[in-house]
Amino acid sequence: MELEGHEEQGSEQGLEQGCLRNRGGFECREEQGSLRFRRNQDNDLKRPPNFVFGDPHRIAKELAFTTKRKTAIWFWMTPQSNKPSSHNVITGRWSPSAADNAANRVPGYGVITNIINGGLECNKGTDPRVQDRIGFYKRYCDILGVGYGNNLDCNNQRPFA
């Protein structure tokens, strides 16, 4: 199998000789790298022998998924400009400033919607997207057995600038 920028020989002996090349961050050489990694992954995951190295596109997809998760966690945990982090809001660590109070931004799930999508969904009265988001939030609160809290929508909140 040969893909642009990827070479490999299909035999296990070839893998032992370190014939996997041009893998960027996944470049493995000789027994200590490519074959051991492949054996570990293939045995642990109970997948066909060529699963990992036979499908570089699968590796790229899995990396993209991991990057998306890391990005989502970073966004959740990190204050953005004049916005608090969603984490600080949901855990009660955020206190609104005078500007927040003037904009009707008060602690509660509605501020999280404002942080994420305020320019599109907040200060516009009742919005079906916001109601859907609140419904999902309530569903997960029910599953976890926790209360919803107050101020679930951002209908009357001005978006963060």
N, C-alpha and C positions, 0 to 999 in steps of 0.2 A: 504494500500500500504506500502510495506517495501522495502527499498533499503539498501545496505550496509552502516551502520553508520547513517541511517535515519529512524526514527520511526514517525508515525503519526496515529491518529485516524481520520476517515473521517468525523465525525459529527461536527457540529458547536459547540455543547455543549462540546465536547471533546476539541476543540480549546479554548473555554472559560476557561476550567480547566487547560490550559497550558500544553497540552500533546505533543506539538511539542518539540522534544529534539534532541540533537546532531547535530545541524545545524552550528557549527563553528561560523563564523562571522555573521550568520543569525539566531542565536539562539534567539527565542522570547519566553517569558513566560507570561502566564496569559492574562487577558483581555487587560491590558495596552500594551502588546507587540503583540503577534501573531494575535489575532482576529482583533484588530484595524488596524494593518498593512495590514492584508488580506482584510478586508472590504474596506479600502482606495484604495488599489491597484486594487482590483476587480471592484469596482464601477468606479474609475477614468478611468481605461483602458477598461471598458465594455467587460471584458473577463469572461469566465466561472468561477464559484466560486473557483475551485481548481487550477486555473492557476498558481499562485505563489508557493504555498506550495505543490501542487500536482505534480510538475515537477521540482525537484531539478536540473536536468540536464540542463533545460532551464536557471535557475539562473546561473549555471556555464558558460554556453555559453555567456550570457549577460555580466557577469563579465570579461570573456576573451576578449570580444569585447571592453569593456571599457578600459581594461588594454592596449590593442593594440593602441587605440586612444591616451591614455596618453603617451605611449611610443613614438608614432610618433610625438606628439607635443614636447616632451622632446628632441628628436633627432633634430627636426627642429630648436629649440630655443637654443641649447647648443653647444658651440664650442667643437670639439673633437680633443684632442691632438694638433697637429699643423694646424688643419683645422678651418676655421671660421664657425660660425653657418650659416645655410642656410638663416635664417631670416635676419641676418646682411647683407648678400650678396644681397638679393632681395630688401631690404629697403635702400641700398646705404650706409650703415654704415661701410662696410668693405673696407679697403684700402690695396692693395697688398704690401707685404714686398719685399725687394730686392730678396729674394729667390723665392717668387711667380712670380715676373717679369721675373726672369731668367728661370722659368719653363713655361712661357707663360700663367700663370694663371692671368687673368685680370677680372675686374668686369663684371658681366653678368650672364645669366642663365647657361652658360656652366660650370661655377665654381660649381654651385649647383649639376650638374650631376657628376662633379669630386668629390665633397664631399660625395655624396651618393654611387657612384659606379665607382670611377675613375680607380681603378686597372683593372677593366674589360672592361671599355668602352672608356677610354681616351688615347690620344696619339697613336691611331691606325688608323688614317685616318678616312674616312667616315664609320660610323657604323649604321646599320639599327635600332638598339635599341635606339641609341642617336637620330636618326631622328624621330622615333616614339615619344620619350619623348618630343622633340621640337614641334612636331605636336600637342600633347595634351596641352602643355604649350601655344601655339599660340591660340588654340581653346578657352581656358579659358580666355586668355587676350582679345580675341574678344568678348566673352560673357560679360566680365566686362568692356569693352570699354577702356582698357588701352594699351599702346604701349608695344612692345616686348622688347625693349632695344637692345643693341649691344651684340656681343659675345655669341651667343646662343649655340654653340657647344663646345666640349672639344677636338676636333680632334687633335689639336696640343699642347694640354696642357699635361705636365707630371703629373701623379697622385701624390696626396699628399703622402708623405712617412709614 
